[in-house]
Amino acid sequence: MITVMKVDKLSVSFDPDLGDAVRDAAKRAGGGLSGWLAEAAQAKLRSEALGEFLDAWEAEHGSPSDDQLATAAAELCLDVPDAPPAV
């Protein structure tokens, strides 16, 4: 069975050093350049969406306390050396 996938071809320009680094990263990941760039773009979009969500949450609920941040870091198994211990 042949699956047809719609793609949107883009032309992008990079500083030569960044272009080399991106090609090397894609090669190390064992995939193609297009796939690597698509994953990077998806990660950037998720990061921006998370930032927007957190901004809206803070606007409604206020900034999280140090205890809340420490608890979240502990639950997510994040190594945050300067965070106060969770209670």
N, C-alpha and C positions, 0 to 999 in steps of 0.2 A: 504494500500500500504506500503510495506517495502522498506525503503531506506537504501542502503548499503553505509557506509562512510568508506573510507580508512583511517586508522590511522597509525601513526608511534610510536611504543612503545619505550620509552627510559627508561633507568635506571639512576637515578641521586642520588648523595650523598650530604648531607648537614651536617654542624655542628649540633649537637643535639639541641641546643637552636634555631637555625634558622629553623630547621625542625619543631620544636614545634610551632614556630611563624607562619610559612607558613600553617600548618594544622589548627591552630586556625583562621587565616585570611580566609581560604577557608570555614571553618564552619560558621564564622560570615557572610560571603557573601551569604551563603545559597546554595552553589554549591559544586561540588566535587573538590578534590585536583587537578586532571588533568586539569579541566577547568580553575581553578584559575591560575595554572602555565602556561597554554597556553595563557591566557590573559596577564599575566605578561611578558611573552616572546614577545608577539606581541607589547606591550607597549615599551619594550626595543628596539626592532627593529625599531619602528616608531621614537623613540627618536634618535637613531643612524642615521637614514636616514635624519631626520631633521637637525642634526648637520652637516652631510656631505653637505647637500644642502646649509646651511648657510655659511659654510666655502667656498664653491665654489662661492656663491653670493658675499661674501666679497672680494674674490680674484679678481672678475671682477669689482665690483662697489666700493670697499672700505668699511670701517666700517661705520655703520649708525651713524648719529649725535645724540646728546642727545635729540634734538627736535623730530627726527624721532622715537627714542626709546620711548619717552614719549607719542607721538601720538599713536604708536602701543599699548602700555600698556593701554591707555585710551580706544581705540577701542576694545580691548580684555577684558575690564573690569577687568584688573589686579590691585591688590593693591600693588603698588611699592612705599613704603614710601620715598625712597631716590631719586626717579626720579624727574628731573626738570619738571615743569608743561608744558603741551602741549600748543602750541601757536595757 
